[in-house]
Amino acid sequence: MDAEGGRPGAAELAVELAAARAAATDPRAAVAAIATAYAAFAERRPALYDAIFTLPVALSFASQDTPVELVRAFAELAETLRPFAGDDDLETFTETFWSGLHGQVTLMRGGRLRRDEHARRLALLVDRFTRLG
């Protein structure tokens, strides 16, 4: 797959994350909403999810060359998590949350996590990342 393979998917993911955040009633609900939207995107659009995050592509992450679509998706996560980052570096805090989401989605899709515990794992991740102090 070429470098363009994940860009349309990243743009779609960014839109879905923004909609989930906008529909939330408070900051904690926004974190839960983006976690759910992220996991739902991976389930509903597995080929696009793989093109963005799993398949070897020439997309650059966390650099000056990162495509704008990926930057937007990450920014939605970061802005949603901002109220809970405290003194932590927001980018690192967001990367840690994202890696937790990605790990859950990837392991579940691969049959390595119990599918029937998916909602509880997402809730646990959200609970841990939305604790203040």
C-alpha positions in Angstrom: 0.0 0.0 0.0 1.3 3.4 -0.8 1.6 6.4 1.5 -1.8 7.6 0.5 -3.5 4.4 1.7 -4.2 5.6 5.3 -5.0 9.3 4.6 -8.7 9.0 3.6 -9.2 6.7 6.6 -7.5 9.1 9.0 -9.6 12.0 7.7 -12.8 9.9 8.3 -11.6 8.9 11.7 -10.9 12.5 12.6 -14.4 13.5 11.6 -15.9 10.7 13.7 -13.8 11.6 16.7 -14.8 15.3 16.4 -18.5 14.4 16.2 -18.2 12.1 19.3 -16.5 14.9 21.3 -18.9 17.5 20.2 -21.9 15.4 21.2 -20.6 14.7 24.7 -22.1 16.6 27.7 -19.0 16.9 29.8 -15.2 16.3 29.5 -15.3 12.8 31.0 -18.2 11.8 28.7 -16.1 13.2 25.8 -13.3 10.8 26.6 -15.7 7.9 26.8 -17.3 9.0 23.5 -14.0 9.2 21.6 -12.9 5.8 23.0 -16.1 4.3 21.8 -16.0 6.0 18.4 -12.4 4.9 17.9 -13.1 1.3 18.6 -16.3 1.4 16.5 -14.4 2.8 13.6 -11.9 -0.1 13.8 -14.7 -2.6 13.9 -16.8 -1.0 11.2 -13.9 -0.1 8.8 -11.2 -2.7 9.5 -9.4 -2.3 6.1 -9.2 1.5 6.7 -8.1 1.0 10.3 -5.4 -1.4 9.2 -4.3 1.0 6.4 -3.8 3.7 9.0 -2.3 1.9 11.9 -1.3 -1.7 11.1 -0.1 -2.2 7.5 3.4 -1.1 6.5 3.0 2.3 4.8 5.2 5.3 4.2 3.0 7.5 6.5 5.0 9.4 9.0 3.8 9.7 12.5 4.8 12.2 15.2 7.0 14.2 12.9 7.0 17.3 10.8 6.0 15.1 7.8 2.9 13.7 9.4 -0.1 14.1 7.0 -2.7 16.7 8.1 -5.3 14.0 8.3 -3.3 12.1 11.0 -2.6 15.3 12.8 -6.3 16.1 13.0 -7.2 12.7 14.3 -4.5 12.9 17.0 -5.6 16.5 17.8 -9.1 15.3 18.5 -7.8 12.8 21.0 -5.5 15.4 22.6 -8.1 18.1 23.0 -10.5 15.6 24.5 -7.9 14.5 27.0 -6.5 18.0 27.8 -8.7 18.5 30.9 -7.2 15.3 32.4 -3.5 15.6 31.5 -2.6 17.8 34.5 1.1 18.3 34.7 1.8 15.5 32.2 3.0 16.4 28.7 -0.3 16.4 26.7 1.3 14.7 23.7 2.7 11.9 25.8 -0.5 11.6 27.8 -2.4 11.3 24.5 0.0 8.8 23.0 -0.4 6.6 26.0 -4.2 6.7 25.9 -4.1 6.1 22.1 -1.8 3.2 22.5 -4.2 1.7 25.1 -7.1 2.1 22.6 -5.0 0.7 19.8 -3.8 -2.3 21.8 -7.3 -3.2 22.9 -8.7 -2.9 19.4 -5.9 -4.8 17.8 -5.8 -7.6 20.4 -9.6 -8.0 20.4 -9.7 -8.1 16.6 -7.0 -10.8 16.6 -9.0 -12.9 19.0 -6.5 -12.4 21.9 -8.9 -10.5 24.2 -12.4 -11.5 25.1 -14.9 -9.7 22.9 -17.6 -9.8 25.6 -15.4 -7.7 27.9 -14.7 -5.0 25.3 -17.0 -2.4 26.9 -15.6 -3.0 30.4 -12.0 -2.6 29.1 -12.9 0.7 27.4 -14.6 1.9 30.6 -11.6 0.9 32.7 -9.3 2.8 30.3 -11.5 5.9 30.4 -11.8 5.7 34.2 -8.0 5.6 34.6 -7.3 8.4 32.2 -10.0 10.7 33.5 -9.0 10.7 37.1 -7.7 14.1 38.3 -4.8 14.3 40.6 
